[in-house]
Structures are given as C-alpha cells and as structure tokens.
Amino acid sequence: MDLERTSLLGVGLSYAFTTENGQRGGVVARTDGERELVLYDPADPESSVGTLTLTAEEARTVAELLDLPVTIDHVVELERQLKGVEVIRFPIAADSPYVGRTIGDSRARTRTGAFIIAVGRDGQVLPSPGPEFRFEAGDTAVAVGQAAGLDALRELLARDG
C-alpha cells in the first residue's frame, strides 16, 4: 500500500492511502493531538464521504485494535536495520520506586536517552504511554534506544532516582 504524506500548514500532517481493493482512506494527525479518520468518495478521490475525529487516547486504542503487534514488529525490524538501536523488555518490580508514579516523574527519556514505547499489563499492550502514565507492579516496559541508555533506564526504574 502506498502512503502519501502531506503537510497541512497550521493543522498537522495528512496521510492518505488506497487499499488493495481500491478503497481510499486517510488519517489527519493534528498538532493538538487529535486524529481524524477519513473515508474518501470512490467516485471522487479528493472528496471525503465521512470523517471520524478521535482524541489521542482514542487513536491509541484504535491503533491497538488494528493490531498493535504489527507496530512492535516494525520496531524490531528497525532494530535490525539501524546499528546501535536496541529494543528491550523488562519488568517493573513491586519494589520499584516508580510503582504508582508516572513516567513523567521518572524523567526517564531526559535522564537516559531511552524511550518507553509500550507497556504490557494484564495481558494487554498499552502503546505509546505518555508522561501521565502510571506504572504498576508487574508491568513490562518496552523501550528503545542505545545499549547504555537502556541499561540506565532499567537501573533507574529499579532504584530510587
């Protein structure tokens, strides 16, 4: 599937695509975090027949419904292609000082250079956790970065920062 990306000045980015069976759709990623799903008119591929506006949280939920494991597979493939980039998974232990605290509290990205891209909890994958996301004992963090940063992240979340 080809993906067309267009910058929408002052609005965000538009991603348009045509499916294998000829249906045309798109996503508008707005600068305010909202996402719009667009279905285009088959008779006029420049006119939309419907738009669904989603909050950032709703968009993450829909992405999960559309098969989040595919996204994680793409990150793993990225790791294979880029030297020095790794993806790790590690548990958040019950004695971690960040249990009950947010990712923002840890300042993990600033302090380590590593990014938490998802968290596994109760058999579900929670994609793209924001700074307001609260860790729970038994969570599994999925992070991407360079080896030294990932080691520092694992250590940070295991001890008092």
C-alpha positions in Angstrom: 0.0 0.0 0.0 1.3 3.4 -0.9 1.1 6.1 1.7 1.0 9.8 0.7 2.1 12.3 3.4 1.1 15.9 3.1 1.9 18.8 5.5 -1.2 20.8 6.3 0.1 24.2 7.4 -1.1 25.0 10.9 -3.1 21.8 11.1 -0.7 18.8 11.1 0.0 16.0 8.7 -2.3 14.2 6.3 -1.7 10.5 5.4 -3.7 9.2 2.5 -3.7 5.6 1.2 -5.5 3.3 -1.2 -6.3 -0.3 -0.1 -5.7 -3.3 -2.2 -9.4 -3.4 -3.1 -9.3 0.2 -4.2 -10.8 2.0 -1.2 -9.2 5.3 -0.4 -8.8 6.5 3.2 -6.6 8.7 5.3 -5.6 9.9 8.7 -5.1 13.6 9.6 -2.7 13.8 12.6 -3.5 17.2 14.1 -1.0 19.3 16.0 -3.4 19.3 19.0 -3.1 15.5 19.3 -6.5 14.7 17.8 -6.7 12.3 14.8 -9.2 12.3 12.1 -10.0 9.1 10.1 -11.2 10.0 6.6 -13.0 7.8 4.1 -12.9 9.2 0.5 -15.6 9.1 -2.1 -14.9 6.3 -4.6 -16.2 8.5 -7.5 -14.0 11.5 -6.4 -10.9 10.5 -4.5 -10.4 14.1 -3.4 -13.8 14.4 -1.6 -14.5 12.8 1.7 -17.7 11.0 2.5 -17.1 10.8 6.2 -14.7 11.8 9.0 -14.3 10.4 12.5 -12.5 12.6 15.0 -10.6 10.8 17.8 -8.8 12.1 20.8 -5.1 11.0 21.3 -6.3 8.3 23.7 -9.0 7.1 21.4 -6.5 7.0 18.5 -4.1 4.8 20.6 -7.0 2.4 21.4 -8.0 2.1 17.7 -4.3 1.5 16.8 -4.2 -1.3 19.3 -7.4 -2.7 17.8 -5.8 -2.6 14.4 -3.1 -5.0 15.6 -0.5 -3.3 17.7 1.8 -6.3 17.5 2.5 -5.2 13.9 3.8 -1.9 15.3 6.1 -3.7 17.7 7.3 -5.9 14.8 8.2 -2.8 12.9 10.3 -1.5 15.8 12.1 -4.8 16.0 12.7 -4.6 12.2 14.1 -1.1 12.7 16.5 -2.5 15.3 17.8 -4.9 12.7 18.4 -2.1 10.3 20.0 0.5 12.5 23.2 -0.3 14.2 23.3 0.7 17.9 19.5 0.8 18.3 18.0 -1.9 20.5 14.6 -2.9 21.8 14.3 -4.4 25.3 11.5 -5.5 27.6 11.9 -5.6 31.4 9.6 -5.9 34.3 8.6 -3.2 36.8 9.3 -4.9 40.1 6.9 -4.4 43.1 9.8 -2.7 45.0 10.5 -0.2 42.2 10.3 3.4 43.5 8.2 4.2 40.4 5.3 1.9 41.1 2.3 4.2 41.4 4.3 7.1 39.9 4.2 8.4 36.3 6.7 8.1 33.5 7.0 11.9 33.7 8.0 11.6 37.4 11.0 9.4 36.3 12.2 11.8 33.6 13.4 8.6 32.0 13.9 9.9 28.5 15.8 13.0 29.7 17.9 11.1 32.1 18.7 8.0 30.0 18.0 8.9 26.3 15.9 5.7 26.0 12.2 5.8 25.1 9.4 3.7 26.6 7.3 2.8 23.6 4.8 0.5 25.2 3.9 -1.2 28.5 2.5 -4.7 28.9 -0.1 -5.0 31.6 -2.6 -7.8 32.4 -2.1 -9.5 29.0 -2.6 -6.2 27.1 -0.2 -3.9 25.3 -0.6 -0.2 26.1 1.1 1.6 23.2 2.8 5.0 23.4 2.4 5.7 27.1 2.5 9.4 27.8 4.2 11.2 30.7 1.0 10.8 32.7 1.1 7.0 32.5 1.3 5.4 36.0 3.4 2.3 36.5 2.0 -0.7 38.3 3.9 -3.6 39.9 4.2 -6.4 37.3 4.1 -4.1 34.3 6.5 -4.9 31.5 8.2 -1.9 29.9 9.2 -2.0 26.2 11.9 0.5 25.4 14.1 1.5 22.5 17.4 3.2 22.5 21.2 2.6 22.6 22.5 -0.1 24.9 23.9 2.3 27.5 20.7 4.3 27.7 18.6 1.1 28.0 20.9 -0.1 30.8 20.5 3.3 32.6 16.7 3.1 32.1 16.4 -0.4 33.6 18.6 0.7 36.6 16.6 4.0 37.0 13.3 2.2 37.3 14.7 -0.4 39.6 16.2 2.0 42.2 15.3 5.3 43.7 16.0 8.1 41.2 
